[in-house]
């Protein structure tokens, strides 16, 4: 053989060696240098998360009665992806499933369409969730149907039946409390986008708990305020799956941590009394003829607040009109929502107690009287109470033009004299410079109103609270700043749109605008006297009034009102106790406070008091009631606002009750009788006899402790008797084996012949858990 | 060079077959085949189980293939290869018939775009192009080593004959079309011509022709869409190539996530999760990369290197040109086929669908590989001193 041959063989050998070296180099690059990159790719490739919803925390009243609870519902979901891979795009499955759910196949098909231009139906019929998420098509199906669906997999390919937790409102004693409790609503695209932005900014762990498209979050009330605590932490099981989505192994697993139970200061029984009495006041007003008008009082809305004035705890709070929070469970229909938001419904979603703003009228005299005592007047001063008082060219009348002559401060409050305060306020106004005030004019009423917490949010633990407004100099300046330009534009251009139909009115409005343009920021004498009796620009929420009266009652502390008492876990462990929060104190001597408390008690105890009538027969000698009536003017075509603000016992105050009925007439006629009933319920008063055992409050007074729980994690409350778990899985839960708040109590898995795991409830009262859903 | 081997004919004749065996070569091939069996088992057991079939069915068939291959190798190694030359035309003829028949409608079966298989009962199949490789190597070696007076190198006419012998089956395989196999055979042909001592102009001419042909084939759209996809996927793995880009990407992810020591046999998530298609055949190397890691993947390359080193060594030591050319052909075949296969797993060569010698599942391939080992042993046993 030639040398050439051997040489070429050697070259071939070198060539082959270089191929081998190439392969090893590439291997080194892939497996050593870039291993991290590929490992990350590999895990995102095949790891999917299965979320197990955490049971949402319960909302309990102060003794443990569940106001909001959970129950399980068997929900049917359809996996669109799975249907589309079938030969007929799942038509056979749809045809089979629809009748079982009591739907037509067409309706079911519409439900499975993604919302958008192509969809045949609008939300909520079309599916506005993720295309990869199974679409829930029916809830509360029977167990038989669920079994049928899960056992006959070939007939129902792509359809699953699973247990899901939904909110339920046990409504003990038929309480509503909707404005306190709130409701849940689906996560919005905006919230998901915000979350994504946070995650991209590195402020949120992408593998941690987060909102999913199918999650529900608190949209109002406590559900919204304490959403984080109630929500808990979902369990995330990260599993490896193969190309077809079958699970091949578990990477990591966190068990769901149930949401904490929110224990409120609300007492369900008292809440029920408050709701009933508010409704009674409204019904009574509606049956009463308005002496200043043609028909009866409209009593369109109202609110009542019951507070423990020693700590700011809200014991009951009701608003009328209200709504049924269970409407929102499982998604409110557009029809239901339209009904709720219709003009005729008069905004039932709005809590009048914390969002409604009304002129406080004479109940505001707590502020004016305090200001007087703080600014030179004494408890022994005599005041003149004529039937009317002239400020400039305007005549301000006493209520119903009564004339009382000379009277003391306390009697002035009891009879609710207005003109005495006109004089005081006008005097102060003149002292502050009248129409030509200095740089920092002194306004004792404005200052005292602010001290009482009026004109700022009370800070109650509920969302969307209104601020109210002190209609003093600060407000005038601010208003002028905001509206000056538009006033001047109107002064120049007039109101052509009004002029078309009502020329005189347009002329009048233009004159007002011209005046406002010229003097808008001016706090006039008329404003000052109006403000002194709680009219004019001053508006308050019923809750603000309750906070103010509580402050005088408790010796000068302005509390932040609290609905929540604290949080506890399912095993009874108290996680958080919310301490009373002081937000201010009254600049008033103890003696003056004492004097005022006594003066207000005369409203009910003295025959000349405006609240005397409604409290006749009430054991005032044992439980003196300090009170102030109010009958507010709310505009030209509105009937007067009925107020009744109280605290008791006047000599040793504990409770504050404030009731307001919009367009409800007088304070004494409409609200006072209902407030009396509330006190009777609190103290267990029957006729004139007092029996603490009859009190609606368990033990006769507010409960400061947290409720105990059963081994199953059910709160024990006074009416709780049945502690035997309903058998489901068979074995009863051993004592001492408590669910510990992060348990999977409520659902046990029982294998059945078909190989499907049937979820059965072992502890139906307490908790429900939803099953996991694979989300890609 | 010959230290470890018997040096006299007399001695050689007295030593036994087993003693004269190149144990390094056989050991390397056996080790690869056994690793292959494990990898094939790992790749198929859960797929099979999911489908309700015997999880070890591929493992069993792979071992059966190996056993048959061993027998074929032993048989062919016991012939004096000089006698084998007499049978070469017959073997070649059978191959051509097989390659023609596989193209006949209803006889040949198409897998992954190539009409290259006969389906046999019992889940077995037969791929004539694997045997054509051996036929071509033997045929060309025979022609180019034909003794002629005073000539140490083949004449032009011999080269033309030899190319003709190779050209017919190459053309037939091209019609299947199985471009990967064509590429492997072409490299072997080129190496055989080179080592035969043919004039350099033949080599240069062949290389230039090869480049031109491949350019024209690609440009003139002679390739099937399936083949175009494979090349597109190579240049741009994200392009829509009907899943081929997906295959290579997933294979690379599998290998990359193996790290140094791998995720453990039967524990590769990509493999066990069925993310890499064809991972008992074309992409079997991804299983090694993922489950056995860099260490295992390099071990396979090293075992291949051992086989190739022995093959080249046997070619160098062959007692005549025929033996040398046969060994050269086998070495080149193994080398380029392994490079194509591992290269496509690693993303450095296009997807061509050739099996990894000894490791990939496949009967025809296993038989042909062991026949080739038999030929190498045969040449080795009759090596010059």
Interface residues (C-beta under 8 A of the other chain):
Chain A: X1 X2 X4 X5 X6 X8 X9 X11 X12 X13 X16 X17 X19 X20 X22 X23 X24 X26 X27 X28 X30 X31 X32 X34 X35 X37 X38 X39 X41 X42 X43 X45 X46 X240 X241 X242 X243 X244 X246 X248 X249
Chain B: X46 X50 X152 X153 X191 X194 X195 X196 X197 X250 X252 X253 X254 X255 X256 X257 X258 X259 X260 X269 X270 X272 X273 X274 X275 X289 X293 X294 X297 X298 X301 X304 X305 X308 X312 X315 X316 X318 X320 X321 X324 X328 X331 X332 X335 X336 X338 X339 X342 X343 X346 X347 X348
